[in-house]
Amino acid sequence: MWKLADLALIAASLILYGLFSVRFVWVLMVSCLINYGISRLIVDNFLKKAEIIHVIGIIFNILLLGFFKYSNFFVSNIFTVIGKEIPELKIIMPVGISFYVFSQIAFITDIKREKENKVKKNEKLGDVDFIEYLIYITYFPKIVQGPIALPYEIIGQIRDTEKRALKAENFRRGIELFVIGLSKKVLLGDNLAKIADYGFKYTYYMDTLTGALVLISYAFQLYFDFSGYCDMAEGVSLMLGIELPQNFNSPYKAFSVRNLWQRWHMTLTRFFVRYVYIPLGGSRKGKLRTATNVLIIFILSGFWHGAGWTYICWGLVMGILVVWDDLGIMAVEGDIKKSYLLREKPLVVIPRMLGQILTFMMFLVSLIFFRSQDMTYALQYFKQLVIPTWPGFMYKTSAMLDISENYLLITAANMYAKQYTSILYLITWIILLVISVLVIRAKNAHEIVDEKRNSVGHVIFMVIIFIWSFISLSQVSTFIYFQF
């Protein structure tokens, strides 16, 4: 019975994934066949050969990801160096390839570690059949945008028939997570996206205050877009009886950049620590090597997010800030480690709230690299922020918020007091930002769902925000992390 359910789950996952493009399904299935074959070869061969097969598997996955995601980047940069131009290669990147390639790397690496007896009993994967492997890779709530689950986290649950049984509590938690995630994405993230897209498109026209507000709007858009997806994916998965690893835990409440990366895209950070940082030596080979390893994983993280120098710079900035945290020059109350890279005790200890503000500001500034079209636009954005200007671009930017919620007010203003229309758009923008701050500072989706509030008021609130979100789905809206 469960095998039929597994096959139905694989079929549903492939059909949903195929809605993006049937060609993407072929790439996915070929990569699954090759990686599963590699895992079988590792299991069936002696240790020395298993190591070689594992390296071949890693190279295959890196080349697969590199071909679809980085070919244009490398080719264009090579031709730029030799002084020639080349038209952009027409290579369409399959949706979610970064996520499922990393999952496959995790699988064959854990199989190899099992061969070396370096995994725990409950993490063993040597007897995984192809159906279980396909569910792990193609499972539709996570394939296009994560989380990057470890193999035993999914496969262990697939095998636990009691855990997978339909339960009312899982449905309650799943529905609430889904509704909260949908509302964050549609009501906040998508509306703020209109501001961010317009602002970063017209960077050269931006004045200082508008540039700062656009940057904050983008930071909030990114937050609600990604956390909204994570909540929705976890919610759908819970209804199916499978619990995905938490991928997002109120990162804008972080008190240091290191703490932020323990809260933002948690499974990506875990992947780089488990499969890159620790094999490079982690913190076991001296302070300089530790700092170097941190920089390496953050540069790789930046490059994973996108094939461009802006992403590499963003990763480098994040890495430098994490190393700064590790130096021990400044620390936050309640987060004083036993030792740092340079000092046994921090030189300066600041209040936790100040740490949260400084962390958000540093992350905010780094997003200029993350969102800008190229390095020229990024540097121009910095210039606009540093050199004070006031050409009045704020009203043009706020006019992008022509949303259904303010339709009646804007219509009335256009009819009877047109001079106030721009001010109403600006007020809408400010209200959105204030609401965003309140939502971010409040309890997150997991904390709300775990409270098990069954009051009539709570149920009515959930119904209202679901209907509101559903009505607001007036156009096709994609998630930011689809492009990664």
DARACOR-V679751 format. One record per helix or strand of 3 or more residues. SS is the DSSP state (2 for helix, 1 for strand). FROM is the first residue (numbers start at 1). TO is the last residue. Records with the same first field share a line. If there is no record, write none. Layout:
# DARACOR-V679751
SS = FROM-TO + FROM-TO
This chain:
# DARACOR-V679751
2 = 2-18 + 22-44 + 47-81 + 97-115 + 121-123 + 130-138 + 140-143 + 151-159 + 161-164 + 168-201 + 203-205 + 208-239 + 251-253 + 257-260 + 266-277 + 287-305 + 309-327 + 352-371 + 375-386 + 394-398 + 404-416 + 418-441 + 445-450 + 456-472 + 480-483
1 = 330-332 + 348-350
